[in-house]
Amino acid sequence: MMSDRNIRHGYGYSDDEVGYAKFMRHMKSFADALMHEYSLARNIPMNSVLSSLVSECKSRAATIPKLLDEYNWVKFNA
């Protein structure tokens, strides 16, 4: 997610350091909202969100950034 130009451009961010910083802040906000909404929708505690998301998405991601990377890659490259 951090270095994929197609993903950054898909979200409308430039290739310079400002675009990168804005993109990373956007991904942080996206991850926070995703985890919160998923927790509420599935009625599970926040500390169980990652493992539940990984299982539901049939992913092997060990972190939220990796899970978002997989999602974004499919969204903008597949």
mmCIF file of the N, C-alpha and C atoms, coordinates in Angstrom:
data_MODEL
# 
_entry.id   MODEL 
# 
loop_
_atom_site.group_PDB 
_atom_site.id 
_atom_site.type_symbol 
_atom_site.label_atom_id 
_atom_site.label_alt_id 
_atom_site.label_comp_id 
_atom_site.label_asym_id 
_atom_site.label_entity_id 
_atom_site.label_seq_id 
_atom_site.pdbx_PDB_ins_code 
_atom_site.Cartn_x 
_atom_site.Cartn_y 
_atom_site.Cartn_z 
_atom_site.occupancy 
_atom_site.B_iso_or_equiv 
_atom_site.pdbx_formal_charge 
_atom_site.auth_seq_id 
_atom_site.auth_comp_id 
_atom_site.auth_asym_id 
_atom_site.auth_atom_id 
_atom_site.pdbx_PDB_model_num 
ATOM 1   N N  . MET A 1 1  ? 0.827   -1.185  0.000   1.00 0.00 ? 1  MET A N  1 
ATOM 2   C CA . MET A 1 1  ? 0.000   0.000   0.000   1.00 0.00 ? 1  MET A CA 1 
ATOM 3   C C  . MET A 1 1  ? 0.868   1.244   0.000   1.00 0.00 ? 1  MET A C  1 
ATOM 4   N N  . MET A 1 2  ? 1.974   1.186   0.681   1.00 0.00 ? 2  MET A N  1 
ATOM 5   C CA . MET A 1 2  ? 2.774   2.384   0.854   1.00 0.00 ? 2  MET A CA 1 
ATOM 6   C C  . MET A 1 2  ? 3.481   2.850   -0.417  1.00 0.00 ? 2  MET A C  1 
ATOM 7   N N  . SER A 1 3  ? 3.781   1.928   -1.319  1.00 0.00 ? 3  SER A N  1 
ATOM 8   C CA . SER A 1 3  ? 4.570   2.344   -2.477  1.00 0.00 ? 3  SER A CA 1 
ATOM 9   C C  . SER A 1 3  ? 3.887   2.080   -3.819  1.00 0.00 ? 3  SER A C  1 
ATOM 10  N N  . ASP A 1 4  ? 2.647   1.674   -3.809  1.00 0.00 ? 4  ASP A N  1 
ATOM 11  C CA . ASP A 1 4  ? 1.968   1.348   -5.063  1.00 0.00 ? 4  ASP A CA 1 
ATOM 12  C C  . ASP A 1 4  ? 1.369   2.603   -5.682  1.00 0.00 ? 4  ASP A C  1 
ATOM 13  N N  . ARG A 1 5  ? 1.923   2.993   -6.811  1.00 0.00 ? 5  ARG A N  1 
ATOM 14  C CA . ARG A 1 5  ? 1.501   4.217   -7.491  1.00 0.00 ? 5  ARG A CA 1 
ATOM 15  C C  . ARG A 1 5  ? 0.038   4.147   -7.930  1.00 0.00 ? 5  ARG A C  1 
ATOM 16  N N  . ASN A 1 6  ? -0.398  3.001   -8.464  1.00 0.00 ? 6  ASN A N  1 
ATOM 17  C CA . ASN A 1 6  ? -1.791  2.863   -8.900  1.00 0.00 ? 6  ASN A CA 1 
ATOM 18  C C  . ASN A 1 6  ? -2.761  3.110   -7.750  1.00 0.00 ? 6  ASN A C  1 
ATOM 19  N N  . ILE A 1 7  ? -2.413  2.623   -6.584  1.00 0.00 ? 7  ILE A N  1 
ATOM 20  C CA . ILE A 1 7  ? -3.289  2.802   -5.419  1.00 0.00 ? 7  ILE A CA 1 
ATOM 21  C C  . ILE A 1 7  ? -3.323  4.274   -5.016  1.00 0.00 ? 7  ILE A C  1 
ATOM 22  N N  . ARG A 1 8  ? -2.139  4.892   -4.871  1.00 0.00 ? 8  ARG A N  1 
ATOM 23  C CA . ARG A 1 8  ? -2.109  6.317   -4.490  1.00 0.00 ? 8  ARG A CA 1 
ATOM 24  C C  . ARG A 1 8  ? -2.874  7.158   -5.500  1.00 0.00 ? 8  ARG A C  1 
ATOM 25  N N  . HIS A 1 9  ? -2.652  6.917   -6.769  1.00 0.00 ? 9  HIS A N  1 
ATOM 26  C CA . HIS A 1 9  ? -3.354  7.690   -7.800  1.00 0.00 ? 9  HIS A CA 1 
ATOM 27  C C  . HIS A 1 9  ? -4.844  7.379   -7.796  1.00 0.00 ? 9  HIS A C  1 
ATOM 28  N N  . GLY A 1 10 ? -5.210  6.137   -7.496  1.00 0.00 ? 10 GLY A N  1 
ATOM 29  C CA . GLY A 1 10 ? -6.620  5.774   -7.404  1.00 0.00 ? 10 GLY A CA 1 
ATOM 30  C C  . GLY A 1 10 ? -7.364  6.575   -6.356  1.00 0.00 ? 10 GLY A C  1 
ATOM 31  N N  . TYR A 1 11 ? -6.667  6.914   -5.306  1.00 0.00 ? 11 TYR A N  1 
ATOM 32  C CA . TYR A 1 11 ? -7.251  7.751   -4.258  1.00 0.00 ? 11 TYR A CA 1 
ATOM 33  C C  . TYR A 1 11 ? -7.047  9.240   -4.523  1.00 0.00 ? 11 TYR A C  1 
ATOM 34  N N  . GLY A 1 12 ? -6.337  9.561   -5.593  1.00 0.00 ? 12 GLY A N  1 
ATOM 35  C CA . GLY A 1 12 ? -6.158  10.964  -5.979  1.00 0.00 ? 12 GLY A CA 1 
ATOM 36  C C  . GLY A 1 12 ? -4.969  11.657  -5.346  1.00 0.00 ? 12 GLY A C  1 
ATOM 37  N N  . TYR A 1 13 ? -3.967  10.892  -4.901  1.00 0.00 ? 13 TYR A N  1 
ATOM 38  C CA . TYR A 1 13 ? -2.797  11.503  -4.263  1.00 0.00 ? 13 TYR A CA 1 
ATOM 39  C C  . TYR A 1 13 ? -1.612  11.501  -5.215  1.00 0.00 ? 13 TYR A C  1 
ATOM 40  N N  . SER A 1 14 ? -0.790  12.528  -5.100  1.00 0.00 ? 14 SER A N  1 
ATOM 41  C CA . SER A 1 14 ? 0.370   12.688  -5.978  1.00 0.00 ? 14 SER A CA 1 
ATOM 42  C C  . SER A 1 14 ? 1.526   11.801  -5.538  1.00 0.00 ? 14 SER A C  1 
ATOM 43  N N  . ASP A 1 15 ? 2.580   11.760  -6.353  1.00 0.00 ? 15 ASP A N  1 
ATOM 44  C CA . ASP A 1 15 ? 3.748   10.929  -6.095  1.00 0.00 ? 15 ASP A CA 1 
ATOM 45  C C  . ASP A 1 15 ? 4.782   11.587  -5.188  1.00 0.00 ? 15 ASP A C  1 
ATOM 46  N N  . ASP A 1 16 ? 4.562   12.827  -4.812  1.00 0.00 ? 16 ASP A N  1 
ATOM 47  C CA . ASP A 1 16 ? 5.557   13.495  -3.969  1.00 0.00 ? 16 ASP A CA 1 
ATOM 48  C C  . ASP A 1 16 ? 5.325   13.188  -2.487  1.00 0.00 ? 16 ASP A C  1 
ATOM 49  N N  . GLU A 1 17 ? 6.204   13.741  -1.650  1.00 0.00 ? 17 GLU A N  1 
ATOM 50  C CA . GLU A 1 17 ? 6.114   13.449  -0.209  1.00 0.00 ? 17 GLU A CA 1 
ATOM 51  C C  . GLU A 1 17 ? 4.825   13.966  0.419   1.00 0.00 ? 17 GLU A C  1 
ATOM 52  N N  . VAL A 1 18 ? 4.286   15.042  -0.078  1.00 0.00 ? 18 VAL A N  1 
ATOM 53  C CA . VAL A 1 18 ? 3.020   15.564  0.452   1.00 0.00 ? 18 VAL A CA 1 
ATOM 54  C C  . VAL A 1 18 ? 1.882   14.606  0.115   1.00 0.00 ? 18 VAL A C  1 
ATOM 55  N N  . GLY A 1 19 ? 1.843   14.148  -1.121  1.00 0.00 ? 19 GLY A N  1 
ATOM 56  C CA . GLY A 1 19 ? 0.822   13.183  -1.521  1.00 0.00 ? 19 GLY A CA 1 
ATOM 57  C C  . GLY A 1 19 ? 0.915   11.902  -0.726  1.00 0.00 ? 19 GLY A C  1 
ATOM 58  N N  . TYR A 1 20 ? 2.148   11.451  -0.501  1.00 0.00 ? 20 TYR A N  1 
ATOM 59  C CA . TYR A 1 20 ? 2.364   10.238  0.275   1.00 0.00 ? 20 TYR A CA 1 
ATOM 60  C C  . TYR A 1 20 ? 1.864   10.403  1.708   1.00 0.00 ? 20 TYR A C  1 
ATOM 61  N N  . ALA A 1 21 ? 2.198   11.524  2.337   1.00 0.00 ? 21 ALA A N  1 
ATOM 62  C CA . ALA A 1 21 ? 1.764   11.784  3.717   1.00 0.00 ? 21 ALA A CA 1 
ATOM 63  C C  . ALA A 1 21 ? 0.234   11.866  3.796   1.00 0.00 ? 21 ALA A C  1 
ATOM 64  N N  . LYS A 1 22 ? -0.382  12.526  2.835   1.00 0.00 ? 22 LYS A N  1 
ATOM 65  C CA . LYS A 1 22 ? -1.843  12.619  2.821   1.00 0.00 ? 22 LYS A CA 1 
ATOM 66  C C  . LYS A 1 22 ? -2.474  11.246  2.621   1.00 0.00 ? 22 LYS A C  1 
ATOM 67  N N  . PHE A 1 23 ? -1.883  10.450  1.733   1.00 0.00 ? 23 PHE A N  1 
ATOM 68  C CA . PHE A 1 23 ? -2.371  9.106   1.495   1.00 0.00 ? 23 PHE A CA 1 
ATOM 69  C C  . PHE A 1 23 ? -2.289  8.271   2.762   1.00 0.00 ? 23 PHE A C  1 
ATOM 70  N N  . MET A 1 24 ? -1.174  8.337   3.465   1.00 0.00 ? 24 MET A N  1 
ATOM 71  C CA . MET A 1 24 ? -1.002  7.547   4.686   1.00 0.00 ? 24 MET A CA 1 
ATOM 72  C C  . MET A 1 24 ? -2.002  7.988   5.769   1.00 0.00 ? 24 MET A C  1 
ATOM 73  N N  . ARG A 1 25 ? -2.257  9.283   5.895   1.00 0.00 ? 25 ARG A N  1 
ATOM 74  C CA . ARG A 1 25 ? -3.272  9.750   6.857   1.00 0.00 ? 25 ARG A CA 1 
ATOM 75  C C  . ARG A 1 25 ? -4.649  9.234   6.463   1.00 0.00 ? 25 ARG A C  1 
ATOM 76  N N  . HIS A 1 26 ? -4.942  9.242   5.170   1.00 0.00 ? 26 HIS A N  1 
ATOM 77  C CA . HIS A 1 26 ? -6.221  8.727   4.679   1.00 0.00 ? 26 HIS A CA 1 
ATOM 78  C C  . HIS A 1 26 ? -6.367  7.244   5.026   1.00 0.00 ? 26 HIS A C  1 
ATOM 79  N N  . MET A 1 27 ? -5.317  6.468   4.802   1.00 0.00 ? 27 MET A N  1 
ATOM 80  C CA . MET A 1 27 ? -5.363  5.035   5.107   1.00 0.00 ? 27 MET A CA 1 
ATOM 81  C C  . MET A 1 27 ? -5.538  4.794   6.609   1.00 0.00 ? 27 MET A C  1 
ATOM 82  N N  . LYS A 1 28 ? -4.918  5.610   7.441   1.00 0.00 ? 28 LYS A N  1 
ATOM 83  C CA . LYS A 1 28 ? -5.076  5.483   8.896   1.00 0.00 ? 28 LYS A CA 1 
ATOM 84  C C  . LYS A 1 28 ? -6.526  5.740   9.282   1.00 0.00 ? 28 LYS A C  1 
ATOM 85  N N  . SER A 1 29 ? -7.120  6.790   8.753   1.00 0.00 ? 29 SER A N  1 
ATOM 86  C CA . SER A 1 29 ? -8.529  7.093   9.034   1.00 0.00 ? 29 SER A CA 1 
ATOM 87  C C  . SER A 1 29 ? -9.438  5.988   8.519   1.00 0.00 ? 29 SER A C  1 
ATOM 88  N N  . PHE A 1 30 ? -9.139  5.478   7.315   1.00 0.00 ? 30 PHE A N  1 
ATOM 89  C CA . PHE A 1 30 ? -9.905  4.393   6.722   1.00 0.00 ? 30 PHE A CA 1 
ATOM 90  C C  . PHE A 1 30 ? -9.840  3.148   7.605   1.00 0.00 ? 30 PHE A C  1 
ATOM 91  N N  . ALA A 1 31 ? -8.647  2.808   8.068   1.00 0.00 ? 31 ALA A N  1 
ATOM 92  C CA . ALA A 1 31 ? -8.463  1.626   8.922   1.00 0.00 ? 31 ALA A CA 1 
ATOM 93  C C  . ALA A 1 31 ? -9.209  1.788   10.242  1.00 0.00 ? 31 ALA A C  1 
ATOM 94  N N  . ASP A 1 32 ? -9.105  2.950   10.856  1.00 0.00 ? 32 ASP A N  1 
ATOM 95  C CA . ASP A 1 32 ? -9.804  3.193   12.127  1.00 0.00 ? 32 ASP A CA 1 
ATOM 96  C C  . ASP A 1 32 ? -11.312 3.054   11.959  1.00 0.00 ? 32 ASP A C  1 
ATOM 97  N N  . ALA A 1 33 ? -11.850 3.650   10.899  1.00 0.00 ? 33 ALA A N  1 
ATOM 98  C CA . ALA A 1 33 ? -13.297 3.579   10.646  1.00 0.00 ? 33 ALA A CA 1 
ATOM 99  C C  . ALA A 1 33 ? -13.725 2.151   10.330  1.00 0.00 ? 33 ALA A C  1 
ATOM 100 N N  . LEU A 1 34 ? -12.937 1.448   9.520   1.00 0.00 ? 34 LEU A N  1 
ATOM 101 C CA . LEU A 1 34 ? -13.239 0.066   9.178   1.00 0.00 ? 34 LEU A CA 1 
ATOM 102 C C  . LEU A 1 34 ? -13.314 -0.799  10.427  1.00 0.00 ? 34 LEU A C  1 
ATOM 103 N N  . MET A 1 35 ? -12.318 -0.684  11.280  1.00 0.00 ? 35 MET A N  1 
ATOM 104 C CA . MET A 1 35 ? -12.282 -1.509  12.487  1.00 0.00 ? 35 MET A CA 1 
ATOM 105 C C  . MET A 1 35 ? -13.451 -1.191  13.412  1.00 0.00 ? 35 MET A C  1 
ATOM 106 N N  . HIS A 1 36 ? -13.743 0.077   13.575  1.00 0.00 ? 36 HIS A N  1 
ATOM 107 C CA . HIS A 1 36 ? -14.850 0.482   14.442  1.00 0.00 ? 36 HIS A CA 1 
ATOM 108 C C  . HIS A 1 36 ? -16.187 -0.014  13.900  1.00 0.00 ? 36 HIS A C  1 
ATOM 109 N N  . GLU A 1 37 ? -16.433 0.222   12.629  1.00 0.00 ? 37 GLU A N  1 
ATOM 110 C CA . GLU A 1 37 ? -17.700 -0.204  12.019  1.00 0.00 ? 37 GLU A CA 1 
ATOM 111 C C  . GLU A 1 37 ? -17.837 -1.727  12.005  1.00 0.00 ? 37 GLU A C  1 
ATOM 112 N N  . TYR A 1 38 ? -16.752 -2.418  11.738  1.00 0.00 ? 38 TYR A N  1 
ATOM 113 C CA . TYR A 1 38 ? -16.780 -3.880  11.728  1.00 0.00 ? 38 TYR A CA 1 
ATOM 114 C C  . TYR A 1 38 ? -17.084 -4.407  13.128  1.00 0.00 ? 38 TYR A C  1 
ATOM 115 N N  . SER A 1 39 ? -16.462 -3.818  14.128  1.00 0.00 ? 39 SER A N  1 
ATOM 116 C CA . SER A 1 39 ? -16.708 -4.210  15.520  1.00 0.00 ? 39 SER A CA 1 
ATOM 117 C C  . SER A 1 39 ? -18.178 -4.047  15.881  1.00 0.00 ? 39 SER A C  1 
ATOM 118 N N  . LEU A 1 40 ? -18.750 -2.932  15.514  1.00 0.00 ? 40 LEU A N  1 
ATOM 119 C CA . LEU A 1 40 ? -20.169 -2.683  15.802  1.00 0.00 ? 40 LEU A CA 1 
ATOM 120 C C  . LEU A 1 40 ? -21.076 -3.620  15.013  1.00 0.00 ? 40 LEU A C  1 
ATOM 121 N N  . ALA A 1 41 ? -20.794 -3.788  13.730  1.00 0.00 ? 41 ALA A N  1 
ATOM 122 C CA . ALA A 1 41 ? -21.659 -4.611  12.876  1.00 0.00 ? 41 ALA A CA 1 
ATOM 123 C C  . ALA A 1 41 ? -21.649 -6.082  13.281  1.00 0.00 ? 41 ALA A C  1 
ATOM 124 N N  . ARG A 1 42 ? -20.492 -6.570  13.729  1.00 0.00 ? 42 ARG A N  1 
ATOM 125 C CA . ARG A 1 42 ? -20.370 -7.990  14.093  1.00 0.00 ? 42 ARG A CA 1 
ATOM 126 C C  . ARG A 1 42 ? -20.522 -8.217  15.599  1.00 0.00 ? 42 ARG A C  1 
ATOM 127 N N  . ASN A 1 43 ? -20.636 -7.106  16.326  1.00 0.00 ? 43 ASN A N  1 
ATOM 128 C CA . ASN A 1 43 ? -20.762 -7.160  17.784  1.00 0.00 ? 43 ASN A CA 1 
ATOM 129 C C  . ASN A 1 43 ? -19.598 -7.937  18.407  1.00 0.00 ? 43 ASN A C  1 
ATOM 130 N N  . ILE A 1 44 ? -18.388 -7.561  17.993  1.00 0.00 ? 44 ILE A N  1 
ATOM 131 C CA . ILE A 1 44 ? -17.195 -8.187  18.547  1.00 0.00 ? 44 ILE A CA 1 
ATOM 132 C C  . ILE A 1 44 ? -16.291 -7.103  19.131  1.00 0.00 ? 44 ILE A C  1 
ATOM 133 N N  . PRO A 1 45 ? -15.480 -7.443  20.123  1.00 0.00 ? 45 PRO A N  1 
ATOM 134 C CA . PRO A 1 45 ? -14.584 -6.442  20.711  1.00 0.00 ? 45 PRO A CA 1 
ATOM 135 C C  . PRO A 1 45 ? -13.495 -6.014  19.727  1.00 0.00 ? 45 PRO A C  1 
ATOM 136 N N  . MET A 1 46 ? -13.017 -4.807  19.915  1.00 0.00 ? 46 MET A N  1 
ATOM 137 C CA . MET A 1 46 ? -11.999 -4.254  19.018  1.00 0.00 ? 46 MET A CA 1 
ATOM 138 C C  . MET A 1 46 ? -10.754 -5.130  18.947  1.00 0.00 ? 46 MET A C  1 
ATOM 139 N N  . ASN A 1 47 ? -10.403 -5.796  20.043  1.00 0.00 ? 47 ASN A N  1 
ATOM 140 C CA . ASN A 1 47 ? -9.183  -6.605  20.020  1.00 0.00 ? 47 ASN A CA 1 
ATOM 141 C C  . ASN A 1 47 ? -9.353  -7.904  19.223  1.00 0.00 ? 47 ASN A C  1 
ATOM 142 N N  . SER A 1 48 ? -10.556 -8.178  18.744  1.00 0.00 ? 48 SER A N  1 
ATOM 143 C CA . SER A 1 48 ? -10.800 -9.359  17.916  1.00 0.00 ? 48 SER A CA 1 
ATOM 144 C C  . SER A 1 48 ? -11.060 -9.016  16.455  1.00 0.00 ? 48 SER A C  1 
ATOM 145 N N  . VAL A 1 49 ? -11.079 -7.737  16.135  1.00 0.00 ? 49 VAL A N  1 
ATOM 146 C CA . VAL A 1 49 ? -11.442 -7.302  14.785  1.00 0.00 ? 49 VAL A CA 1 
ATOM 147 C C  . VAL A 1 49 ? -10.476 -7.823  13.731  1.00 0.00 ? 49 VAL A C  1 
ATOM 148 N N  . LEU A 1 50 ? -9.185  -7.660  13.937  1.00 0.00 ? 50 LEU A N  1 
ATOM 149 C CA . LEU A 1 50 ? -8.222  -8.072  12.911  1.00 0.00 ? 50 LEU A CA 1 
ATOM 150 C C  . LEU A 1 50 ? -8.357  -9.555  12.587  1.00 0.00 ? 50 LEU A C  1 
ATOM 151 N N  . SER A 1 51 ? -8.367  -10.397 13.595  1.00 0.00 ? 51 SER A N  1 
ATOM 152 C CA . SER A 1 51 ? -8.439  -11.835 13.316  1.00 0.00 ? 51 SER A CA 1 
ATOM 153 C C  . SER A 1 51 ? -9.749  -12.203 12.628  1.00 0.00 ? 51 SER A C  1 
ATOM 154 N N  . SER A 1 52 ? -10.835 -11.553 13.006  1.00 0.00 ? 52 SER A N  1 
ATOM 155 C CA . SER A 1 52 ? -12.122 -11.825 12.377  1.00 0.00 ? 52 SER A CA 1 
ATOM 156 C C  . SER A 1 52 ? -12.145 -11.346 10.924  1.00 0.00 ? 52 SER A C  1 
ATOM 157 N N  . LEU A 1 53 ? -11.628 -10.150 10.679  1.00 0.00 ? 53 LEU A N  1 
ATOM 158 C CA . LEU A 1 53 ? -11.552 -9.618  9.316   1.00 0.00 ? 53 LEU A CA 1 
ATOM 159 C C  . LEU A 1 53 ? -10.688 -10.511 8.430   1.00 0.00 ? 53 LEU A C  1 
ATOM 160 N N  . VAL A 1 54 ? -9.541  -10.903 8.934   1.00 0.00 ? 54 VAL A N  1 
ATOM 161 C CA . VAL A 1 54 ? -8.628  -11.752 8.176   1.00 0.00 ? 54 VAL A CA 1 
ATOM 162 C C  . VAL A 1 54 ? -9.309  -13.058 7.812   1.00 0.00 ? 54 VAL A C  1 
ATOM 163 N N  . SER A 1 55 ? -10.006 -13.630 8.761   1.00 0.00 ? 55 SER A N  1 
ATOM 164 C CA . SER A 1 55 ? -10.710 -14.884 8.510   1.00 0.00 ? 55 SER A CA 1 
ATOM 165 C C  . SER A 1 55 ? -11.821 -14.692 7.488   1.00 0.00 ? 55 SER A C  1 
ATOM 166 N N  . GLU A 1 56 ? -12.618 -13.660 7.666   1.00 0.00 ? 56 GLU A N  1 
ATOM 167 C CA . GLU A 1 56 ? -13.740 -13.408 6.757   1.00 0.00 ? 56 GLU A CA 1 
ATOM 168 C C  . GLU A 1 56 ? -13.261 -13.108 5.336   1.00 0.00 ? 56 GLU A C  1 
ATOM 169 N N  . CYS A 1 57 ? -12.136 -12.425 5.223   1.00 0.00 ? 57 CYS A N  1 
ATOM 170 C CA . CYS A 1 57 ? -11.593 -12.084 3.903   1.00 0.00 ? 57 CYS A CA 1 
ATOM 171 C C  . CYS A 1 57 ? -10.735 -13.196 3.315   1.00 0.00 ? 57 CYS A C  1 
ATOM 172 N N  . LYS A 1 58 ? -10.571 -14.271 4.055   1.00 0.00 ? 58 LYS A N  1 
ATOM 173 C CA . LYS A 1 58 ? -9.727  -15.396 3.616   1.00 0.00 ? 58 LYS A CA 1 
ATOM 174 C C  . LYS A 1 58 ? -8.316  -14.921 3.274   1.00 0.00 ? 58 LYS A C  1 
ATOM 175 N N  . SER A 1 59 ? -7.776  -14.096 4.158   1.00 0.00 ? 59 SER A N  1 
ATOM 176 C CA . SER A 1 59 ? -6.456  -13.506 3.983   1.00 0.00 ? 59 SER A CA 1 
ATOM 177 C C  . SER A 1 59 ? -5.468  -14.167 4.939   1.00 0.00 ? 59 SER A C  1 
ATOM 178 N N  . ARG A 1 60 ? -4.189  -13.935 4.683   1.00 0.00 ? 60 ARG A N  1 
ATOM 179 C CA . ARG A 1 60 ? -3.135  -14.367 5.607   1.00 0.00 ? 60 ARG A CA 1 
ATOM 180 C C  . ARG A 1 60 ? -2.460  -13.167 6.248   1.00 0.00 ? 60 ARG A C  1 
ATOM 181 N N  . ALA A 1 61 ? -3.047  -11.983 6.093   1.00 0.00 ? 61 ALA A N  1 
ATOM 182 C CA . ALA A 1 61 ? -2.465  -10.757 6.633   1.00 0.00 ? 61 ALA A CA 1 
ATOM 183 C C  . ALA A 1 61 ? -2.317  -10.855 8.148   1.00 0.00 ? 61 ALA A C  1 
ATOM 184 N N  . ALA A 1 62 ? -1.205  -10.323 8.642   1.00 0.00 ? 62 ALA A N  1 
ATOM 185 C CA . ALA A 1 62 ? -0.958  -10.317 10.084  1.00 0.00 ? 62 ALA A CA 1 
ATOM 186 C C  . ALA A 1 62 ? -1.189  -8.942  10.691  1.00 0.00 ? 62 ALA A C  1 
ATOM 187 N N  . THR A 1 63 ? -1.398  -7.945  9.824   1.00 0.00 ? 63 THR A N  1 
ATOM 188 C CA . THR A 1 63 ? -1.596  -6.578  10.296  1.00 0.00 ? 63 THR A CA 1 
ATOM 189 C C  . THR A 1 63 ? -2.703  -5.900  9.486   1.00 0.00 ? 63 THR A C  1 
ATOM 190 N N  . ILE A 1 64 ? -3.263  -4.854  10.044  1.00 0.00 ? 64 ILE A N  1 
ATOM 191 C CA . ILE A 1 64 ? -4.267  -4.063  9.325   1.00 0.00 ? 64 ILE A CA 1 
ATOM 192 C C  . ILE A 1 64 ? -3.662  -3.442  8.058   1.00 0.00 ? 64 ILE A C  1 
ATOM 193 N N  . PRO A 1 65 ? -2.447  -2.847  8.116   1.00 0.00 ? 65 PRO A N  1 
ATOM 194 C CA . PRO A 1 65 ? -1.890  -2.303  6.873   1.00 0.00 ? 65 PRO A CA 1 
ATOM 195 C C  . PRO A 1 65 ? -1.766  -3.345  5.762   1.00 0.00 ? 65 PRO A C  1 
ATOM 196 N N  . LYS A 1 66 ? -1.380  -4.564  6.100   1.00 0.00 ? 66 LYS A N  1 
ATOM 197 C CA . LYS A 1 66 ? -1.267  -5.606  5.070   1.00 0.00 ? 66 LYS A CA 1 
ATOM 198 C C  . LYS A 1 66 ? -2.641  -5.968  4.518   1.00 0.00 ? 66 LYS A C  1 
ATOM 199 N N  . LEU A 1 67 ? -3.639  -6.042  5.383   1.00 0.00 ? 67 LEU A N  1 
ATOM 200 C CA . LEU A 1 67 ? -4.998  -6.333  4.926   1.00 0.00 ? 67 LEU A CA 1 
ATOM 201 C C  . LEU A 1 67 ? -5.496  -5.224  4.000   1.00 0.00 ? 67 LEU A C  1 
ATOM 202 N N  . LEU A 1 68 ? -5.234  -3.966  4.361   1.00 0.00 ? 68 LEU A N  1 
ATOM 203 C CA . LEU A 1 68 ? -5.617  -2.844  3.497   1.00 0.00 ? 68 LEU A CA 1 
ATOM 204 C C  . LEU A 1 68 ? -4.833  -2.875  2.190   1.00 0.00 ? 68 LEU A C  1 
ATOM 205 N N  . ASP A 1 69 ? -3.586  -3.278  2.254   1.00 0.00 ? 69 ASP A N  1 
ATOM 206 C CA . ASP A 1 69 ? -2.777  -3.401  1.053   1.00 0.00 ? 69 ASP A CA 1 
ATOM 207 C C  . ASP A 1 69 ? -3.403  -4.397  0.091   1.00 0.00 ? 69 ASP A C  1 
ATOM 208 N N  . GLU A 1 70 ? -3.826  -5.540  0.601   1.00 0.00 ? 70 GLU A N  1 
ATOM 209 C CA . GLU A 1 70 ? -4.473  -6.551  -0.240  1.00 0.00 ? 70 GLU A CA 1 
ATOM 210 C C  . GLU A 1 70 ? -5.769  -6.008  -0.837  1.00 0.00 ? 70 GLU A C  1 
ATOM 211 N N  . TYR A 1 71 ? -6.580  -5.363  -0.024  1.00 0.00 ? 71 TYR A N  1 
ATOM 212 C CA . TYR A 1 71 ? -7.839  -4.777  -0.494  1.00 0.00 ? 71 TYR A CA 1 
ATOM 213 C C  . TYR A 1 71 ? -7.579  -3.745  -1.595  1.00 0.00 ? 71 TYR A C  1 
ATOM 214 N N  . ASN A 1 72 ? -6.653  -2.835  -1.333  1.00 0.00 ? 72 ASN A N  1 
ATOM 215 C CA . ASN A 1 72 ? -6.365  -1.775  -2.295  1.00 0.00 ? 72 ASN A CA 1 
ATOM 216 C C  . ASN A 1 72 ? -5.759  -2.319  -3.579  1.00 0.00 ? 72 ASN A C  1 
ATOM 217 N N  . TRP A 1 73 ? -4.912  -3.331  -3.473  1.00 0.00 ? 73 TRP A N  1 
ATOM 218 C CA . TRP A 1 73 ? -4.323  -3.904  -4.676  1.00 0.00 ? 73 TRP A CA 1 
ATOM 219 C C  . TRP A 1 73 ? -5.426  -4.468  -5.584  1.00 0.00 ? 73 TRP A C  1 
ATOM 220 N N  . VAL A 1 74 ? -6.342  -5.206  -4.997  1.00 0.00 ? 74 VAL A N  1 
ATOM 221 C CA . VAL A 1 74 ? -7.441  -5.767  -5.787  1.00 0.00 ? 74 VAL A CA 1 
ATOM 222 C C  . VAL A 1 74 ? -8.298  -4.650  -6.376  1.00 0.00 ? 74 VAL A C  1 
ATOM 223 N N  . LYS A 1 75 ? -8.590  -3.651  -5.567  1.00 0.00 ? 75 LYS A N  1 
ATOM 224 C CA . LYS A 1 75 ? -9.440  -2.543  -6.003  1.00 0.00 ? 75 LYS A CA 1 
ATOM 225 C C  . LYS A 1 75 ? -8.847  -1.782  -7.190  1.00 0.00 ? 75 LYS A C  1 
ATOM 226 N N  . PHE A 1 76 ? -7.534  -1.560  -7.172  1.00 0.00 ? 76 PHE A N  1 
ATOM 227 C CA . PHE A 1 76 ? -6.927  -0.696  -8.192  1.00 0.00 ? 76 PHE A CA 1 
ATOM 228 C C  . PHE A 1 76 ? -6.064  -1.415  -9.213  1.00 0.00 ? 76 PHE A C  1 
ATOM 229 N N  . ASN A 1 77 ? -5.797  -2.706  -9.055  1.00 0.00 ? 77 ASN A N  1 
ATOM 230 C CA . ASN A 1 77 ? -4.902  -3.404  -9.980  1.00 0.00 ? 77 ASN A CA 1 
ATOM 231 C C  . ASN A 1 77 ? -5.517  -4.634  -10.630 1.00 0.00 ? 77 ASN A C  1 
ATOM 232 N N  . ALA A 1 78 ? -6.571  -5.138  -10.094 1.00 0.00 ? 78 ALA A N  1 
ATOM 233 C CA . ALA A 1 78 ? -7.146  -6.388  -10.633 1.00 0.00 ? 78 ALA A CA 1 
ATOM 234 C C  . ALA A 1 78 ? -8.093  -6.128  -11.776 1.00 0.00 ? 78 ALA A C  1 
# 
